[in-house]
Amino acid sequence: MKRLILACCLLLASVAGLAQPADAALKKQVNAFVDEWHDDAANARLAFFDKIAKDGVYIGTDKTELWHRDEFKVWAKRFFERKSAWTFKAIKRNVYASADKHIIWFDELLDTQMGICQASGVIHRTATGFEIEHYQLSIAVPNDVAGEVTKLIKEFEAKPPAAK
């Protein structure tokens, strides 16, 4: 068991050594790409889905929301039929890249209609730009109210399903 833990630690240390904050030029490109992606949703442009890799994943705030791109597009259709699907504005974003700059990941703090959210994503370079491989969104719950939120969720989940 000690050898397994040591091997895992060494693997993580070696992978972490490959990660580095993105240089200014790459960060600018990534910020423009992700900001445009968020703007596509804010303006209900279907180009939003074109920025997600064909096998890309979007994880929403609800525990049932783990979408592959095409499933997500079907589910979100009703939102994209409006003038705006949803609006996320980055407050802060950190961008990191592999040594060869082909795999990029980021975390961001967002101002949304749900309040402050946090998200993280993984993108990769393509011949024409970037594609989102994985994106995960969560509502940022302040620690001081986390107990109350947890209680509300437990109470909600304990209720029998509503009759249809």
Secondary structure as UniProt FT lines:
FT   HELIX           2..18
FT   STRAND          20..21
FT   HELIX           24..42
FT   TURN            43..44
FT   HELIX           47..50
FT   STRAND          52..59
FT   TURN            63..64
FT   STRAND          66..68
FT   HELIX           69..80
FT   STRAND          89..97
FT   TURN            99..100
FT   STRAND          103..112
FT   TURN            113..114
FT   STRAND          115..126
FT   TURN            127..128
FT   STRAND          129..139
FT   HELIX           143..158
//
